[in-house]
């Protein structure tokens, strides 16, 4: 069953009450940047983690094994005799650079009252430009647009 490869394999609590959660996955390439969230609960205790990590390189002696990420949660008092529940999410990271859009900001200036906009950032192709043909693509060469990073 493929989903068997995506789960928390172990939780450890150190002497200082910090918690380490080990998350196994085979859904990403080695070196790929991912966002990892982990939420641990036990009765009234709660600890959370959310940050970016890179998928580790495979074990050279056993490259077919799934990757295991480890995340460190803050110190939390847990009862060693009770089960814990851990909810995790590992997702792709899609960084996007958005250039400042003075033209759109100018269109709305003074028209929204208390909800007036202070600034606008717009992805170069999100203003109705098509995708696929050269004429509708943004060139990013001076029309208040930037070329997205490769």
C-alpha positions as CSV (number, residue, x, y, z in Angstrom):
1,X,0.0,0.0,0.0
2,X,1.7,3.3,-1.1
3,X,0.4,5.4,1.7
4,X,2.3,3.2,4.1
5,X,5.4,5.1,3.1
6,X,4.0,8.5,4.4
7,X,3.7,8.6,8.1
8,X,5.4,9.5,11.4
9,X,7.8,6.7,12.3
10,X,8.9,7.9,15.7
11,X,8.5,10.6,18.3
12,X,11.2,11.2,20.9
13,X,11.2,13.5,23.9
14,X,14.5,14.7,25.2
15,X,15.5,15.3,28.8
16,X,14.8,19.1,28.3
17,X,11.2,18.2,27.1
18,X,11.9,19.2,23.5
19,X,10.3,16.8,21.0
20,X,11.7,15.3,17.8
21,X,9.2,14.0,15.2
22,X,10.5,11.7,12.4
23,X,8.4,11.8,9.2
24,X,8.9,9.3,6.4
25,X,8.0,10.2,2.8
26,X,8.9,9.1,-0.7
27,X,6.9,11.8,-2.5
28,X,9.7,14.2,-3.2
29,X,13.2,14.3,-4.8
30,X,16.3,14.4,-2.8
31,X,17.3,18.0,-2.2
32,X,13.9,19.4,-2.9
33,X,12.7,22.2,-0.7
34,X,9.4,21.4,1.1
35,X,7.3,22.9,3.8
36,X,6.8,20.7,6.8
37,X,4.1,21.1,9.5
38,X,3.8,18.9,12.5
39,X,1.1,19.2,15.3
40,X,1.4,17.0,18.3
41,X,-1.2,16.6,21.0
42,X,-1.7,14.6,24.2
43,X,-4.6,15.5,26.4
44,X,-4.2,19.3,27.0
45,X,-0.6,19.4,25.8
46,X,0.1,20.8,22.3
47,X,3.2,21.5,20.3
48,X,3.5,22.7,16.7
49,X,6.2,23.1,14.0
50,X,6.1,24.8,10.6
51,X,9.1,25.6,8.5
52,X,10.9,24.8,5.3
53,X,13.3,21.8,5.0
54,X,15.1,20.0,2.2
55,X,14.5,16.3,1.5
56,X,17.7,14.5,2.6
57,X,19.9,12.6,0.2
58,X,19.2,8.9,0.1
59,X,21.3,6.4,2.1
60,X,24.1,5.3,-0.2
61,X,23.9,1.8,1.2
62,X,20.1,1.6,0.8
63,X,19.0,4.2,-1.8
64,X,15.5,2.7,-2.2
65,X,14.5,3.6,1.4
66,X,12.1,6.5,1.7
67,X,13.4,9.8,3.1
68,X,13.0,10.6,6.7
69,X,12.6,14.2,7.9
70,X,13.1,15.1,11.5
71,X,11.5,18.2,13.0
72,X,12.1,19.6,16.5
73,X,9.1,20.9,18.4
74,X,9.4,23.1,21.5
75,X,9.6,21.8,25.0
76,X,6.2,20.4,26.1
77,X,5.3,18.4,29.1
78,X,4.1,14.9,28.0
79,X,3.0,11.9,30.0
80,X,5.4,9.1,28.9
81,X,2.7,6.5,29.6
82,X,0.1,7.9,27.2
83,X,-0.2,7.9,23.4
84,X,0.4,11.0,21.4
85,X,-1.4,12.1,18.2
86,X,0.7,13.7,15.5
87,X,-0.7,15.4,12.4
88,X,1.9,16.2,9.7
89,X,1.9,17.8,6.3
90,X,4.7,17.9,3.8
91,X,4.1,20.0,0.7
92,X,6.0,21.5,-2.2
93,X,7.3,25.0,-1.8
94,X,6.5,27.3,-4.7
95,X,8.3,30.6,-4.2
96,X,7.0,33.4,-6.4
97,X,8.5,36.9,-6.8
98,X,5.8,39.5,-7.3
99,X,6.9,43.0,-8.6
100,X,5.3,46.1,-7.1
101,X,2.3,47.2,-9.3
102,X,1.9,51.0,-9.1
103,X,-0.5,51.0,-12.1
104,X,-3.1,48.8,-10.2
105,X,-2.6,50.8,-7.0
106,X,-3.3,54.0,-8.9
107,X,-6.6,52.6,-10.2
108,X,-7.9,52.1,-6.7
109,X,-6.4,55.1,-4.9
110,X,-9.1,57.1,-3.1
111,X,-11.9,54.7,-4.1
112,X,-12.1,52.3,-1.2
113,X,-12.4,54.6,1.8
114,X,-11.2,52.9,5.0
115,X,-10.2,49.9,3.0
116,X,-7.8,51.9,0.8
117,X,-4.9,49.9,-0.6
118,X,-1.4,50.9,0.6
119,X,0.5,48.7,-1.9
120,X,-0.1,46.1,-4.7
121,X,2.2,43.4,-6.0
122,X,1.1,41.4,-9.1
123,X,2.5,38.4,-10.8
124,X,3.4,39.5,-14.3
125,X,1.0,37.2,-16.1
126,X,-2.0,37.5,-13.8
127,X,-3.6,40.5,-15.5
128,X,-5.5,38.6,-18.2
129,X,-2.4,37.7,-20.2
130,X,-2.7,34.3,-21.9
131,X,-0.2,31.5,-21.6
132,X,1.4,29.7,-24.6
133,X,1.6,32.3,-27.3
134,X,4.5,34.8,-27.6
135,X,2.2,37.9,-28.1
136,X,0.4,37.6,-24.8
137,X,3.5,36.8,-22.7
138,X,5.0,39.5,-20.5
139,X,8.4,40.5,-21.6
140,X,9.3,42.1,-18.3
141,X,11.2,44.9,-20.1
142,X,9.9,48.1,-18.7
143,X,6.1,48.0,-18.6
144,X,6.2,47.9,-14.8
145,X,6.6,44.1,-14.9
146,X,9.4,41.8,-13.9
147,X,10.6,38.6,-15.4
148,X,10.0,35.7,-13.0
149,X,13.1,33.8,-11.8
150,X,13.9,30.6,-13.7
